[in-house]
Amino acid sequence: MRMVDLIEKKRDGKELTTEEISFIIEGFTKDEIPDYQMSAFAMAVFFQDMTERERADLTMAMVHSGDTIDLSTIEGIKVDKHSTGGVGDTTTLVLAPLVAALGIPVAKMSGRGLGHTGGTIDKLESIQGFHVEISKEEFINLVNKAKIAVVGQTGNLTPADKKLYALRDVTATVNSIPLIASSIMSKKIAAGSDAIVLDVKTGAGAFMKTLEDAKELAHAMVSIGNHVGRKTMAVISDMSQPLGFAIGNALEVKEAIDTLQGKGPKDLEELCLALGRQMVYLANKADSLEQAEQMLKEVIQSGKALAKFKEFIANQGGDASIVDHTEKLPQAAYLIEVPAKKTGVVAEIVADAIGTAAMLLGAGRATKESKIDLAVGLMLNKKVGDQVKSGESLVTIHSNRPNVDDVLKKIYGNIHIADQGQSPVLIHGIVTE
């Protein structure tokens, strides 16, 4: 087999065999296929697409390019959740204990975030003592005992994906549905779950800006998952404005605690229930999505979800008393209100720009080396569709520096007040096949 022939075959819109795709990924991982040929192949895929079978084969070739995690000693159906990213995306902090409270194992591998705010691990580390540096044996024991644990990504998972992503980034082939879908799904499959629930975002703060692109990506990923024997479902959710009110690490932990008590922002609760009911259904704990949602609401009302969050924190060395005393979370030195300059209705909150404002405060990382300030961030006091009077606070800035002119400029430039506006639809659709 020669790489040049396979590039030509895909360039001409022909279907590659399983063996040919394996040859490409294996050769590229071992540095036997040079970057310039892989770049040409990625561009051919970008223009000619791939069949569902090719996409599944590409995904599994990337899974087998490195380590895979064996979670078979965890009892029950392991369900994982993946979000395609957003601003103020606190869902994992709520979902993991919520689903675990129903006896469903949540074995979560998370990374540290680049971008607007930290990843799930950064958020959890705003709890004094909490740590994710646990052995695989301890991780599995905790999930078997308490049904929930979070560990940092370890090992050499999907090295082919890392190499290919770096190339796509510099060859204008990032926005290719088969390449995006296989990239995301290869990591989830290598991480060992039996079933996968996907939260595919659409809107200004999302990777997929249009609903059509988000639907196409959701269908592609669900198809790959089901094709390779992982029960997979997806929710397409809105990210035209930040989710919930909090954007920042400790602020989002507090918001997650509020939501587990049934007192959180309505949009965050709605999305957690939409994702959670799929997780419960795929774990065979409910006969229907409606029954699954009712079970989730009951563990919130009974306090079991909050109790599970406390147990989870304590099991990983964290101070569980923060659940009842959220003032123990890192606190910013300055609280600065952002008053509305006119009366009207909030017509738009540009999610990614508001996320950038939080990053300017130190809530996120611009580069891998950036240090996160866990205390800082933004609390939205108004959402799209809300009435606002001149002088009323739109946002509270939590800052550790007194001068926030750069942040104010970013906020004022990206929250628009008009004569009218309405709250966006949060859930745009469910994809099951």
JOTA-V625921 format. One record per residue. N is the residue number from 0. RES is the residue in one letter. PHI is phi as a letter, one per 40 degrees, with the letter a starting at -180 (* if undefined). OMEGA is omega in whole degrees, -180 to 180 (none if undefined). Layout:
<<N RES PHI OMEGA> <N RES PHI OMEGA>>
This chain:
<<0 M * 177> <1 R b -178> <2 M d -177> <3 V c 179> <4 D c -179> <5 L c 175> <6 I c -179> <7 E c -179> <8 K c 180> <9 K c 177> <10 R d -178> <11 D c 174> <12 G g 180> <13 K c -176> <14 E c 178> <15 L c 177> <16 T c 176> <17 T d -179> <18 E c -179> <19 E c 179> <20 I c 178> <21 S c 179> <22 F c -179> <23 I c -175> <24 I c 180> <25 E c -179> <26 G c 180> <27 F c 180> <28 T c -178> <29 K c -179> <30 D g 177> <31 E c 176> <32 I b -175> <33 P c -179> <34 D d -175> <35 Y c 177> <36 Q c 179> <37 M c 177> <38 S c 178> <39 A c 179> <40 F c 180> <41 A c 179> <42 M c 177> <43 A c 177> <44 V c -180> <45 F d -177> <46 F c -173> <47 Q b 179> <48 D g 178> <49 M a 174> <50 T c 179> <51 E c -180> <52 R c 177> <53 E c -180> <54 R c 179> <55 A c 179> <56 D c 178> <57 L c 179> <58 T d -176> <59 M c 176> <60 A c 178> <61 M c 176> <62 V d -175> <63 H c 179> <64 S c -178> <65 G a -179> <66 D c 168> <67 T b -178> <68 I c 179> <69 D c 179> <70 L b -173> <71 S c 180> <72 T c 173> <73 I c -177> <74 E c 176> <75 G g -179> <76 I c -179> <77 K c -179> <78 V b 179> <79 D b 177> <80 K b 176> <81 H b 174> <82 S b 178> <83 T c 171> <84 G g -180> <85 G a -178> <86 V b -177> <87 G g -176> <88 D c -172> <89 T c -167> <90 T d -176> <91 T c -179> <92 L c 179> <93 V c -173> <94 L c -174> <95 A d 178> <96 P c -179> <97 L c -179> <98 V c 179> <99 A c 179> <100 A c 177> <101 L c 176> <102 G g 180> <103 I c -177> <104 P c 176> <105 V b 180> <106 A b -167> <107 K b 171> <108 M b -177> <109 S b 177> <110 G b 173> <111 R c -171> <112 G c 163> <113 L b 176> <114 G h -167> <115 H d 177> <116 T b -179> <117 G c 173> <118 G c -178> <119 T d -179> <120 I c 178> <121 D d -178> <122 K c -179> <123 L c -179> <124 E c 171> <125 S c 173> <126 I c -177> <127 Q d 173> <128 G g -176> <129 F c 179> <130 H a 180> <131 V b -180> <132 E c 179> <133 I b -179> <134 S c 179> <135 K c -179> <136 E c 180> <137 E c 178> <138 F d -178> <139 I c 178> <140 N c 180> <141 L c 180> <142 V c 178> <143 N c -177> <144 K c -172> <145 A b -179> <146 K g -179> <147 I a 171> <148 A a 177> <149 V b -180> <150 V b 176> <151 G c 180> <152 Q c -179> <153 T b 176> <154 G g -175> <155 N b -179> <156 L c 174> <157 T f 178> <158 P c 179> <159 A c 180> <160 D c 180> <161 K d -180> <162 K c -177> <163 L c 180> <164 Y c 180> <165 A c 178> <166 L c -180> <167 R d -178> <168 D c -176> <169 V b 180> <170 T b 177> <171 A f 177> <172 T b 178> <173 V c -173> <174 N c 176> <175 S b -175> <176 I d 180> <177 P c -180> <178 L c 176> <179 I c -175> <180 A c -179> <181 S c 177> <182 S c -178> <183 I c -174> <184 M c 180> <185 S c 180> <186 K c -179> <187 K c -178> <188 I c 179> <189 A c -178> <190 A c 165> <191 G g -179> <192 S c 178> <193 D c -177> <194 A a -174> <195 I b 173> <196 V b -176> <197 L b 174> <198 D b -176> <199 V c -175> <200 K c 173> <201 T b -180> <202 G h -173> <203 A d -177> <204 G c -175> <205 A b 175> <206 F c 177> <207 M c -172> <208 K c -177> <209 T b 180> <210 L c -179> <211 E c 180> <212 D c 179> <213 A c 179> <214 K c -179> <215 E c 179> <216 L c 180> <217 A c 179> <218 H c -179> <219 A c -177> <220 M c 179> <221 V c 179> <222 S c 179> <223 I c -178> <224 G d -178> <225 N c -180> <226 H c -175> <227 V b 172> <228 G g 173> <229 R b 178> <230 K c -172> <231 T b 174> <232 M b 180> <233 A a 171> <234 V b 174> <235 I b -173> <236 S b -174> <237 D c 173> <238 M b 176> <239 S c 172> <240 Q b -180> <241 P d 177> <242 L c -179> <243 G g -179> <244 F b -170> <245 A c 173> <246 I b -174> <247 G i -167> <248 N c 178> <249 A c 180> <250 L c 180> <251 E c 176> <252 V c 178> <253 K c 180> <254 E c 177> <255 A c 178> <256 I c 177> <257 D d -177> <258 T c 177> <259 L c 175> <260 Q c -178> <261 G g -177> <262 K b -176> <263 G c 177> <264 P d -175> <265 K c -178> <266 D c 178> <267 L c 179> <268 E c -179> <269 E c -179> <270 L c 179> <271 C c 178> <272 L c 180> <273 A c 179> <274 L c -177> <275 G c -178> <276 R c 176> <277 Q c 179> <278 M c -180> <279 V c -179> <280 Y c -179> <281 L c 178> <282 A c 180> <283 N g 178> <284 K c 180> <285 A a -179> <286 D c -179> <287 S a 177> <288 L c 180> <289 E c 178> <290 Q c 180> <291 A c -179> <292 E c 178> <293 Q c 179> <294 M c 179> <295 L c 180> <296 K c -179> <297 E c -179> <298 V c 171> <299 I c -176> <300 Q c -177> <301 S c -177> <302 G g -178> <303 K c -180> <304 A c 179> <305 L c 178> <306 A c 179> <307 K c 177> <308 F c 178> <309 K c -179> <310 E c 179> <311 F d 180> <312 I c -178> <313 A c -179> <314 N c -179> <315 Q b 170> <316 G g -177> <317 G c 178> <318 D c -175> <319 A c -180> <320 S c 178> <321 I c 180> <322 V c 178> <323 D c -179> <324 H b -175> <325 T c 177> <326 E c 177> <327 K c 176> <328 L c 178> <329 P d -177> <330 Q b 178> <331 A c -178> <332 A c -175> <333 Y b 171> <334 L b -174> <335 I b -180> <336 E c 178> <337 V b -175> <338 P c 175> <339 A c -179> <340 K c 176> <341 K a 179> <342 T c 178> <343 G i 180> <344 V b 176> <345 V c -175> <346 A c -177> <347 E a 169> <348 I b -174> <349 V c -168> <350 A d -174> <351 D c 179> <352 A c 177> <353 I c 174> <354 G c 178> <355 T c 177> <356 A d 178> <357 A c 179> <358 M c 177> <359 L d 178> <360 L c -178> <361 G h -178> <362 A c -178> <363 G b -178> <364 R b 171> <365 A c 176> <366 T b -180> <367 K d -176> <368 E c -177> <369 S c 177> <370 K c -178> <371 I c 170> <372 D c -173> <373 L c -174> <374 A c -168> <375 V c 178> <376 G i -178> <377 L b 170> <378 M b 177> <379 L c 175> <380 N b 178> <381 K b 174> <382 K b -180> <383 V d -178> <384 G g -179> <385 D c 172> <386 Q c 177> <387 V a 177> <388 K b 176> <389 S d -180> <390 G g 179> <391 E c -176> <392 S c 175> <393 L c -174> <394 V a 168> <395 T b 178> <396 I c 174> <397 H b -171> <398 S b 172> <399 N b 172> <400 R b -175> <401 P c -178> <402 N c -178> <403 V b -178> <404 D d 180> <405 D c -180> <406 V c 178> <407 L d -179> <408 K c -180> <409 K c -179> <410 I c -178> <411 Y c 180> <412 G c -172> <413 N b 167> <414 I b -173> <415 H b 180> <416 I b -178> <417 A b 178> <418 D c 179> <419 Q a 180> <420 G i 179> <421 Q b -177> <422 S c -179> <423 P c 173> <424 V c -177> <425 L c -177> <426 I b -177> <427 H c -180> <428 G i 178> <429 I b 179> <430 V b -177> <431 T b -178> <432 E a none>>
